[in-house]
Amino acid sequence: MPTRVNFLQQRVKNTCQRLQSEKGLALVMMTLGALCIAAGIYRFRVRPEPFGLLSVLGCLVGAVAGFFLLLISDYVFNHARLVFVFWFILLIGLILVEPHFAVGMGLALWVMLAEHLRG
């Protein structure tokens, strides 16, 4: 039985190392971006208003806000981890409430990932 426990511990350790690698972080960012966009699209479908030019502009403004808030998130994560918990909860709340911001945040995550992987 101890061999089974050791095997499971080694498997968990390998999985954690893989997720901490650059490919694992890229996969997490792609997934989070897709979830943000999916949450925004769902909120747009639930709303009674039609999707028009103003909504597209709102998503672009949400993307700019997403870039800015991700920059602040990086700084807070590196310098004040305890405060990051509250900041992260605020971001999740904004994503769940405002569909423009959710789509914009997903786009911001994808563009940041593409820029990082490109160069």
BATOR-630086 format. One line per 5 residues: number of its first residue (from 1); their letters; for each residue x, y, z of N, C-alpha, C, CB. Coordinates in steps of 0.001 Angstrom, whole numbers. Glycine has a CB too. Layout:
REM BATOR-630086
NUM) a) X/Y/Z/X/Y/Z/X/Y/Z/X/Y/Z ~ ...
REM end
This chain:
REM BATOR-630086
1) mptrv) 800/-1207/0/0/0/0/844/1274/0/-911/-3/1188 ~ 2007/1317/672/2816/2533/625/3265/2888/-794/4028/2375/1516 ~ 3437/1887/-1661/3837/2202/-3027/2736/2960/-3750/4190/927/-3791 ~ 1516/2619/-3473/390/3319/-4103/357/4787/-3656/-953/2617/-3752 ~ 596/5032/-2372/616/6396/-1840/1776/7177/-2444/723/6381/-297
6) nflqq) 2953/6545/-2525/4102/7212/-3134/3848/7530/-4603/5350/6345/-2996 ~ 3201/6610/-5308/2877/6840/-6710/1939/8035/-6853/2242/5585/-7330 ~ 918/8119/-5990/-18/9237/-6055/666/10556/-5693/-1205/8988/-5123 ~ 1551/10539/-4711/2276/11759/-4346/3161/12222/-5499/3128/11526/-3083 ~ 3836/11287/-6152/4678/11644/-7293/3842/12179/-8447/5493/10435/-7754
11) rvknt) 2684/11602/-8660/1785/12041/-9738/1295/13472/-9482/576/11077/-9865 ~ 913/13768/-8231/469/15118/-7870/1619/16106/-8033/-69/15151/-6416 ~ 2816/15717/-7636/3982/16594/-7768/4270/16894/-9241/5220/15949/-7103 ~ 4201/15879/-10098/4431/16084/-11527/3359/16991/-12141/4459/14734/-12256 ~ 2124/16818/-11722/1037/17654/-12242/1235/19107/-11825/-331/17138/-11748
16) cqrlq) 1627/19335/-10581/1881/20706/-10113/3034/21337/-10869/2178/20717/-8610 ~ 4094/20581/-11124/5229/21115/-11873/4825/21447/-13306/6393/20116/-11869 ~ 3989/20618/-13906/3535/20867/-15272/2668/22120/-15343/2759/19660/-15803 ~ 1796/22316/-14349/947/23506/-14337/1752/24771/-14069/-147/23360/-13292 ~ 2864/24657/-13348/3684/25813/-13069/4610/26156/-14227/4486/25581/-11825
21) sekgl) 4706/25274/-15201/5527/25579/-16362/4806/26613/-17229/5839/24292/-17175 ~ 5501/27103/-18227/4931/28149/-19080/3739/27635/-19880/5996/28695/-20029 ~ 3799/26394/-20335/2680/25837/-21088/1450/25676/-20201/3069/24489/-21700 ~ 1661/25294/-18963/545/25147/-18036/-116/26477/-17737/1012/24507/-16751 ~ 704/27507/-17539/144/28841/-17294/-576/29378/-18518/1243/29811/-16877
26) alvmm) -48/29082/-19705/-718/29497/-20933/-2080/28806/-21057/163/29181/-22163 ~ -2135/27543/-20710/-3402/26815/-20754/-4405/27394/-19766/-3175/25333/-20461 ~ -3937/27752/-18579/-4815/28361/-17571/-5334/29708/-18063/-4067/28535/-16228 ~ -4456/30522/-18664/-4892/31830/-19176/-5889/31684/-20315/-3688/32644/-19648 ~ -5657/30713/-21210/-6609/30493/-22309/-7967/30062/-21763/-6069/29428/-23293
31) tlgal) -7941/29196/-20773/-9191/28717/-20187/-9926/29842/-19466/-8919/27563/-19219 ~ -9190/30647/-18686/-9828/31771/-17988/-10401/32787/-18977/-8820/32459/-17054 ~ -9666/33061/-20051/-10165/33970/-21074/-11439/33442/-21722/-9101/34201/-22133 ~ -11452/32151/-22016/-12644/31550/-22624/-13824/31583/-21661/-12356/30103/-23054 ~ -13568/31332/-20379/-14654/31376/-19394/-15205/32790/-19233/-14166/30852/-18042
36) ciaag) -14321/33789/-19258/-14779/35182/-19161/-15645/35549/-20361/-13577/36143/-19063 ~ -15191/35183/-21548/-15964/35493/-22750/-17293/34742/-22730/-15162/35135/-24020 ~ -17277/33481/-22308/-18520/32712/-22239/-19498/33321/-21229/-18221/31253/-21867 ~ -18983/33785/-20094/-19857/34432/-19104/-20454/35715/-19670/-19077/34739/-17806 ~ -19643/36491/-20406/-20148/37719/-21014/-21199/37445/-22072/-19013/38504/-21620
41) iyrfr) -20953/36442/-22914/-21922/36096/-23959/-23226/35619/-23335/-21352/35013/-24897 ~ -23127/34832/-22275/-24341/34381/-21594/-25135/35557/-21036/-23987/33410/-20468 ~ -24428/36514/-20429/-25118/37689/-19878/-25742/38537/-20983/-24142/38544/-19054 ~ -25091/38613/-22142/-25682/39342/-23259/-26947/38641/-23760/-24665/39486/-24402 ~ -26959/37321/-23755/-28131/36582/-24236/-29307/36710/-23267/-27780/35101/-24439
46) vrpep) -29028/36856/-21985/-30080/36975/-20977/-30722/38366/-21014/-29510/36691/-19574 ~ -29931/39386/-21379/-30435/40761/-21403/-31469/40941/-22504/-29284/41754/-21596 ~ -32459/41793/-22259/-33500/41989/-23272/-33088/42932/-24406/-34741/42522/-22615 ~ -32018/43724/-24239/-31628/44671/-25277/-30918/43954/-26421/-30726/45765/-24693 ~ -31030/44491/-27642/-30304/43896/-28773/-28814/44239/-28703/-30900/44385/-30116
51) fglls) -28009/43382/-29286/-26560/43597/-29340/-26265/44471/-30550/-25773/42235/-29416 ~ -25707/45645/-30301/-25466/46580/-31396/-24083/47198/-31325/-26509/47669/-31389 ~ -23935/48317/-32024/-22648/48996/-32093/-22197/49489/-30721/-22724/50162/-33065 ~ -23133/49977/-29914/-22771/50442/-28577/-22250/49297/-27703/-23976/51105/-27908 ~ -22801/48118/-27896/-22321/46963/-27126/-20906/46574/-27564/-23281/45760/-27295
56) vlgcl) -20634/46661/-28864/-19287/46358/-29354/-18293/47369/-28788/-19248/46367/-30907 ~ -18665/48649/-28809/-17790/49671/-28234/-17601/49452/-26735/-18361/51071/-28493 ~ -18656/49025/-26055/-18543/48718/-24630/-17581/47569/-24372/-19908/48383/-24056 ~ -17577/46569/-25257/-16632/45454/-25109/-15196/45924/-25338/-16979/44316/-26092 ~ -14995/46845/-26281/-13650/47384/-26515/-13179/48204/-25316/-13629/48250/-27789
61) vgava) -14074/48994/-24745/-13721/49742/-23535/-13453/48772/-22385/-14850/50739/-23154 ~ -14233/47695/-22322/-13988/46664/-21308/-12634/45998/-21483/-15080/45612/-21355 ~ -12188/45835/-22737/-10866/45249/-22982/-9762/46185/-22490/-10677/44948/-24485 ~ -9918/47487/-22748/-8926/48457/-22260/-8911/48455/-20727/-9238/49891/-22802 ~ -10091/48434/-20130/-10171/48366/-18664/-9572/47060/-18159/-11635/48497/-18190
66) gffll) -9796/45965/-18894/-9218/44680/-18506/-7698/44706/-18510/-9710/43591/-19429 ~ -7100/45319/-19555/-5645/45452/-19588/-5142/46230/-18374/-5200/46147/-20885 ~ -5798/47336/-18089/-5382/48173/-16972/-5519/47430/-15642/-6205/49461/-16945 ~ -6634/46747/-15450/-6846/46035/-14186/-5942/44816/-14059/-8298/45609/-14062 ~ -5593/44181/-15184/-4629/43081/-15115/-3239/43584/-14749/-4578/42334/-16447
71) lisdy) -2896/44776/-15215/-1624/45382/-14829/-1590/45645/-13325/-1391/46690/-15606 ~ -2674/46193/-12807/-2764/46431/-11362/-2752/45102/-10605/-4046/47235/-11020 ~ -3428/44088/-11151/-3456/42774/-10505/-2061/42179/-10391/-4363/41822/-11276 ~ -1261/42322/-11439/104/41807/-11404/914/42499/-10311/782/41994/-12768 ~ 777/43804/-10222/1506/44551/-9195/1057/44132/-7790/1300/46067/-9389
76) vfnha) -250/44045/-7586/-774/43678/-6265/-367/42251/-5914/-2315/43821/-6228 ~ -398/41346/-6883/-29/39956/-6622/1435/39854/-6205/-288/39090/-7864 ~ 2302/40641/-6823/3723/40569/-6506/4107/41287/-5220/4510/41134/-7633 ~ 3300/42253/-4781/3699/43059/-3630/2807/42908/-2399/3729/44484/-4025 ~ 1572/42480/-2580/665/42352/-1430/-305/41200/-1693/-116/43690/-1171
81) rlvfv) 133/40007/-1391/-663/38820/-1728/-1995/38765/-977/137/37566/-1431 ~ -2018/39241/247/-3261/39221/1001/-4300/40147/375/-3006/39619/2450 ~ -3872/41302/-86/-4778/42246/-740/-5256/41679/-2076/-4084/43613/-952 ~ -4428/40847/-2708/-4793/40268/-4000/-6059/39418/-3893/-3641/39422/-4546 ~ -6268/38776/-2761/-7474/37963/-2584/-8724/38839/-2752/-7473/37276/-1185
86) fwfil) -8747/39984/-2105/-9891/40879/-2216/-9993/41479/-3615/-9795/41988/-1175 ~ -8854/41791/-4217/-8833/42332/-5571/-9388/41301/-6561/-7395/42747/-5966 ~ -9000/40049/-6393/-9466/38977/-7266/-10965/38778/-7129/-8733/37676/-6953 ~ -11480/38862/-5900/-12925/38753/-5679/-13647/39903/-6367/-13251/38743/-4166 ~ -13087/41098/-6315/-13668/42246/-7013/-13703/42015/-8522/-12876/43519/-6694
91) ligli) -12626/41501/-9087/-12600/41233/-10521/-13629/40178/-10921/-11210/40786/-10942 ~ -13751/39135/-10124/-14748/38099/-10421/-16151/38686/-10356/-14619/36912/-9437 ~ -16401/39531/-9365/-17709/40185/-9274/-18003/41048/-10485/-17786/41029/-8023 ~ -17011/41805/-10951/-17208/42621/-12150/-17477/41760/-13379/-15986/43504/-12393 ~ -16772/40646/-13490/-16962/39754/-14632/-18368/39154/-14618/-15903/38633/-14624
96) lveph) -18858/38797/-13433/-20180/38178/-13346/-21320/39171/-13541/-20335/37498/-12014 ~ -21097/40439/-13205/-22173/41430/-13260/-22221/42156/-14600/-22007/42439/-12140 ~ -21078/42555/-15114/-21039/43401/-16306/-20572/42601/-17524/-20113/44611/-16076 ~ -21456/42352/-18504/-21066/41526/-19651/-20007/42181/-20538/-22282/41209/-20481 ~ -20027/43514/-20655/-19009/44185/-21463/-17618/43953/-20883/-19301/45692/-21553
101) favgm) -17530/44051/-19572/-16241/43851/-18913/-15804/42389/-19010/-16317/44287/-17441 ~ -16750/41462/-18933/-16396/40040/-19012/-15785/39707/-20372/-17636/39160/-18760 ~ -16422/40165/-21435/-15881/39916/-22775/-14550/40634/-22937/-16879/40375/-23868 ~ -14479/41865/-22466/-13230/42620/-22556/-12098/41976/-21783/-13438/44018/-22058 ~ -12380/41451/-20600/-11336/40796/-19802/-10859/39524/-20493/-11857/40469/-18383
106) glalw) -11772/38767/-21071/-11368/37575/-21817/-10485/37927/-22998/-12591/36813/-22299 ~ -10865/38962/-23738/-10043/39409/-24863/-8679/39907/-24381/-10765/40518/-25646 ~ -8672/40636/-23277/-7408/41141/-22736/-6484/39987/-22344/-7668/42049/-21518 ~ -7034/38958/-21723/-6213/37799/-21358/-5646/37116/-22597/-7036/36797/-20537 ~ -6470/36950/-23620/-6004/36289/-24845/-4945/37119/-25560/-7179/36026/-25788
111) vmlae) -5139/38436/-25623/-4153/39284/-26301/-2837/39306/-25516/-4701/40725/-26472 ~ -2924/39369/-24204/-1693/39339/-23398/-959/38016/-23582/-2016/39560/-21905 ~ -1685/36911/-23649/-1075/35610/-23867/-433/35541/-25242/-2109/34500/-23710 ~ -1127/36013/-26257/-576/35989/-27617/681/36840/-27709/-1618/36482/-28629 ~ 656/37986/-27065/1829/38870/-27090/3009/38232/-26367/1494/40229/-26452
116) hlrg) 2734/37558/-25270/3811/36908/-24506/4398/35740/-25287/3290/36419/-23138 ~ 3547/34943/-25910/4032/33779/-26645/4719/34176/-27947/2883/32830/-26936 ~ 4347/35320/-28498/4949/35779/-29746/6384/36240/-29541/4125/36907/-30344 ~ 6616/36885/-28432/7928/37457/-28398/8656/37443/-27144/7861/38735/-28804
REM end
